[in-house]
Amino acid sequence: MIDLNVIGIEGWLTNHLITHMGPLVTTIIAISYRIGFVTVAMLAIPHLPGIRACFLPRQYLFRRLQRR
């Protein structure tokens, strides 16, 4: 949702590539981009403290309280 609503690279990528590669190849690239973006975000979120607190508050809130 972050990429679709905030960043918007997929829309730009689709508009740029459709004239050069056609709709089938452009769709395959767009779907691959979305899957790749979500995979990278899913792997990165647990390692970024500010973003981790927003997306995983229950999981990491209790870890912080147990250390004290």
LUMTI-704302 format. One record per residue: residue number from 1; y, x, z of N, C-alpha, C in turn. Coordinates in steps of 0.2 Angstrom, whole numbers. Each point is the difference from the previous one (the first is absolute). Layout:
BEGIN
site pos=NUM | nc2=Y | nc1=X | nc3=Z | cac2=Y | cac1=X | cac3=Z | cc2=Y | cc1=X | cc3=Z;
...
END
This chain:
BEGIN
site pos=1 | nc2=-6 | nc1=4 | nc3=0 | cac2=6 | cac1=-4 | cac3=0 | cc2=6 | cc1=4 | cc3=0;
site pos=2 | nc2=0 | nc1=6 | nc3=3 | cac2=6 | cac1=4 | cac3=0 | cc2=2 | cc1=3 | cc3=-7;
site pos=3 | nc2=-5 | nc1=2 | nc3=-4 | cac2=1 | cac1=2 | cac3=-6 | cc2=3 | cc1=-6 | cc3=-5;
site pos=4 | nc2=-3 | nc1=-6 | nc3=1 | cac2=2 | cac1=-5 | cac3=-4 | cc2=7 | cc1=-3 | cc3=1;
site pos=5 | nc2=2 | nc1=0 | nc3=7 | cac2=6 | cac1=-3 | cac3=2 | cc2=6 | cc1=5 | cc3=1;
site pos=6 | nc2=-2 | nc1=6 | nc3=2 | cac2=5 | cac1=5 | cac3=1 | cc2=1 | cc1=6 | cc3=-5;
site pos=7 | nc2=-5 | nc1=3 | nc3=-1 | cac2=0 | cac1=6 | cac3=-5 | cc2=0 | cc1=-2 | cc3=-7;
site pos=8 | nc2=-4 | nc1=-4 | nc3=-2 | cac2=0 | cac1=-3 | cac3=-7 | cc2=-2 | cc1=5 | cc3=-6;
site pos=9 | nc2=-4 | nc1=5 | nc3=2 | cac2=-1 | cac1=5 | cac3=-6 | cc2=-5 | cc1=-4 | cc3=-5;
site pos=10 | nc2=-4 | nc1=-4 | nc3=2 | cac2=-5 | cac1=-3 | cac3=-4 | cc2=3 | cc1=-4 | cc3=-6;
site pos=11 | nc2=5 | nc1=-4 | nc3=2 | cac2=4 | cac1=-4 | cac3=-5 | cc2=3 | cc1=5 | cc3=-5;
site pos=12 | nc2=3 | nc1=5 | nc3=2 | cac2=3 | cac1=5 | cac3=-5 | cc2=-5 | cc1=3 | cc3=-4;
site pos=13 | nc2=-6 | nc1=2 | nc3=3 | cac2=-5 | cac1=4 | cac3=-3 | cc2=-3 | cc1=-5 | cc3=-6;
site pos=14 | nc2=-1 | nc1=-6 | nc3=2 | cac2=-3 | cac1=-5 | cac3=-5 | cc2=5 | cc1=-1 | cc3=-6;
site pos=15 | nc2=7 | nc1=-1 | nc3=2 | cac2=4 | cac1=-1 | cac3=-6 | cc2=1 | cc1=6 | cc3=-4;
site pos=16 | nc2=-1 | nc1=6 | nc3=3 | cac2=1 | cac1=6 | cac3=-4 | cc2=-6 | cc1=2 | cc3=-4;
site pos=17 | nc2=-6 | nc1=-2 | nc3=2 | cac2=-6 | cac1=2 | cac3=-3 | cc2=-2 | cc1=-5 | cc3=-5;
site pos=18 | nc2=1 | nc1=-7 | nc3=0 | cac2=-2 | cac1=-5 | cac3=-4 | cc2=2 | cc1=1 | cc3=-7;
site pos=19 | nc2=6 | nc1=3 | nc3=-1 | cac2=2 | cac1=1 | cac3=-7 | cc2=-4 | cc1=6 | cc3=-3;
site pos=20 | nc2=-2 | nc1=5 | nc3=4 | cac2=-3 | cac1=6 | cac3=-3 | cc2=-8 | cc1=-1 | cc3=0;
site pos=21 | nc2=-3 | nc1=-3 | nc3=4 | cac2=-7 | cac1=0 | cac3=1 | cc2=-4 | cc1=-7 | cc3=-1;
site pos=22 | nc2=4 | nc1=-5 | nc3=0 | cac2=-3 | cac1=-7 | cac3=-1 | cc2=-2 | cc1=-3 | cc3=6;
site pos=23 | nc2=-1 | nc1=-7 | nc3=0 | cac2=-1 | cac1=-3 | cac3=6 | cc2=-6 | cc1=1 | cc3=4;
site pos=24 | nc2=-6 | nc1=2 | nc3=-3 | cac2=-6 | cac1=1 | cac3=3 | cc2=0 | cc1=7 | cc3=4;
site pos=25 | nc2=2 | nc1=5 | nc3=-3 | cac2=1 | cac1=7 | cac3=4 | cc2=5 | cc1=-1 | cc3=5;
site pos=26 | nc2=6 | nc1=-3 | nc3=-1 | cac2=5 | cac1=-1 | cac3=5 | cc2=-3 | cc1=-4 | cc3=6;
site pos=27 | nc2=-4 | nc1=-5 | nc3=-1 | cac2=-2 | cac1=-4 | cac3=6 | cc2=-5 | cc1=5 | cc3=4;
site pos=28 | nc2=-4 | nc1=4 | nc3=-4 | cac2=-5 | cac1=4 | cac3=4 | cc2=4 | cc1=5 | cc3=4;
site pos=29 | nc2=5 | nc1=3 | nc3=-3 | cac2=4 | cac1=5 | cac3=4 | cc2=4 | cc1=-3 | cc3=6;
site pos=30 | nc2=2 | nc1=-6 | nc3=-1 | cac2=4 | cac1=-4 | cac3=5 | cc2=-5 | cc1=-1 | cc3=6;
site pos=31 | nc2=-6 | nc1=-3 | nc3=-2 | cac2=-5 | cac1=-1 | cac3=5 | cc2=-2 | cc1=6 | cc3=4;
site pos=32 | nc2=-1 | nc1=6 | nc3=-4 | cac2=-2 | cac1=6 | cac3=3 | cc2=6 | cc1=3 | cc3=5;
site pos=33 | nc2=6 | nc1=-1 | nc3=-2 | cac2=6 | cac1=2 | cac3=4 | cc2=0 | cc1=-4 | cc3=6;
site pos=34 | nc2=-1 | nc1=-7 | nc3=0 | cac2=0 | cac1=-4 | cac3=6 | cc2=-6 | cc1=2 | cc3=5;
site pos=35 | nc2=-6 | nc1=1 | nc3=-3 | cac2=-5 | cac1=2 | cac3=4 | cc2=1 | cc1=7 | cc3=4;
site pos=36 | nc2=3 | nc1=5 | nc3=-4 | cac2=1 | cac1=6 | cac3=2 | cc2=6 | cc1=0 | cc3=5;
site pos=37 | nc2=5 | nc1=-4 | nc3=-1 | cac2=5 | cac1=0 | cac3=5 | cc2=-2 | cc1=-3 | cc3=7;
site pos=38 | nc2=-4 | nc1=-5 | nc3=0 | cac2=-3 | cac1=-3 | cac3=6 | cc2=-4 | cc1=5 | cc3=3;
site pos=39 | nc2=-4 | nc1=3 | nc3=-3 | cac2=-5 | cac1=5 | cac3=3 | cc2=4 | cc1=6 | cc3=3;
site pos=40 | nc2=5 | nc1=3 | nc3=-3 | cac2=4 | cac1=5 | cac3=3 | cc2=3 | cc1=-3 | cc3=6;
site pos=41 | nc2=3 | nc1=-6 | nc3=0 | cac2=4 | cac1=-2 | cac3=5 | cc2=-5 | cc1=-2 | cc3=6;
site pos=42 | nc2=-6 | nc1=-2 | nc3=-1 | cac2=-5 | cac1=-2 | cac3=5 | cc2=-2 | cc1=7 | cc3=3;
site pos=43 | nc2=-1 | nc1=5 | nc3=-3 | cac2=-2 | cac1=7 | cac3=3 | cc2=6 | cc1=3 | cc3=3;
site pos=44 | nc2=6 | nc1=-1 | nc3=-2 | cac2=6 | cac1=3 | cac3=3 | cc2=3 | cc1=-3 | cc3=6;
site pos=45 | nc2=-1 | nc1=-7 | nc3=1 | cac2=4 | cac1=-4 | cac3=5 | cc2=-3 | cc1=3 | cc3=7;
site pos=46 | nc2=-6 | nc1=1 | nc3=1 | cac2=-2 | cac1=2 | cac3=7 | cc2=3 | cc1=7 | cc3=2;
site pos=47 | nc2=2 | nc1=4 | nc3=-5 | cac2=3 | cac1=7 | cac3=2 | cc2=7 | cc1=0 | cc3=0;
site pos=48 | nc2=4 | nc1=-5 | nc3=-1 | cac2=7 | cac1=0 | cac3=0 | cc2=3 | cc1=-5 | cc3=6;
site pos=49 | nc2=2 | nc1=3 | nc3=5 | cac2=2 | cac1=-3 | cac3=6 | cc2=4 | cc1=-6 | cc3=0;
site pos=50 | nc2=6 | nc1=0 | nc3=-4 | cac2=4 | cac1=-5 | cac3=0 | cc2=-3 | cc1=-6 | cc3=-4;
site pos=51 | nc2=-3 | nc1=1 | nc3=-6 | cac2=-3 | cac1=-5 | cac3=-3 | cc2=-6 | cc1=-3 | cc3=3;
site pos=52 | nc2=-4 | nc1=5 | nc3=3 | cac2=-6 | cac1=-2 | cac3=4 | cc2=2 | cc1=-5 | cc3=6;
site pos=53 | nc2=5 | nc1=0 | nc3=3 | cac2=2 | cac1=-4 | cac3=5 | cc2=2 | cc1=-7 | cc3=-2;
site pos=54 | nc2=2 | nc1=-1 | nc3=-7 | cac2=1 | cac1=-6 | cac3=-3 | cc2=-6 | cc1=-4 | cc3=-2;
site pos=55 | nc2=-4 | nc1=4 | nc3=-3 | cac2=-6 | cac1=-3 | cac3=-3 | cc2=-6 | cc1=-1 | cc3=4;
site pos=56 | nc2=-1 | nc1=5 | nc3=5 | cac2=-6 | cac1=0 | cac3=5 | cc2=2 | cc1=0 | cc3=7;
site pos=57 | nc2=4 | nc1=-5 | nc3=2 | cac2=3 | cac1=1 | cac3=7 | cc2=-5 | cc1=-1 | cc3=6;
site pos=58 | nc2=-5 | nc1=-4 | nc3=-1 | cac2=-5 | cac1=-1 | cac3=5 | cc2=-5 | cc1=6 | cc3=1;
site pos=59 | nc2=-2 | nc1=3 | nc3=-6 | cac2=-5 | cac1=5 | cac3=0 | cc2=4 | cc1=6 | cc3=3;
site pos=60 | nc2=6 | nc1=2 | nc3=-1 | cac2=3 | cac1=6 | cac3=2 | cc2=4 | cc1=-1 | cc3=6;
site pos=61 | nc2=2 | nc1=-6 | nc3=2 | cac2=3 | cac1=-1 | cac3=6 | cc2=-4 | cc1=1 | cc3=6;
site pos=62 | nc2=-6 | nc1=-2 | nc3=0 | cac2=-5 | cac1=1 | cac3=5 | cc2=-2 | cc1=7 | cc3=1;
site pos=63 | nc2=0 | nc1=4 | nc3=-5 | cac2=-2 | cac1=7 | cac3=0 | cc2=6 | cc1=4 | cc3=4;
site pos=64 | nc2=6 | nc1=-2 | nc3=-1 | cac2=6 | cac1=3 | cac3=3 | cc2=0 | cc1=-2 | cc3=7;
site pos=65 | nc2=-1 | nc1=-6 | nc3=2 | cac2=0 | cac1=-2 | cac3=7 | cc2=-6 | cc1=4 | cc3=4;
site pos=66 | nc2=-6 | nc1=1 | nc3=-3 | cac2=-5 | cac1=3 | cac3=3 | cc2=1 | cc1=7 | cc3=2;
site pos=67 | nc2=4 | nc1=4 | nc3=-4 | cac2=1 | cac1=7 | cac3=1 | cc2=5 | cc1=1 | cc3=7;
site pos=68 | nc2=4 | nc1=-5 | nc3=1 | cac2=4 | cac1=1 | cac3=6 | cc2=-3 | cc1=-1 | cc3=7;
END
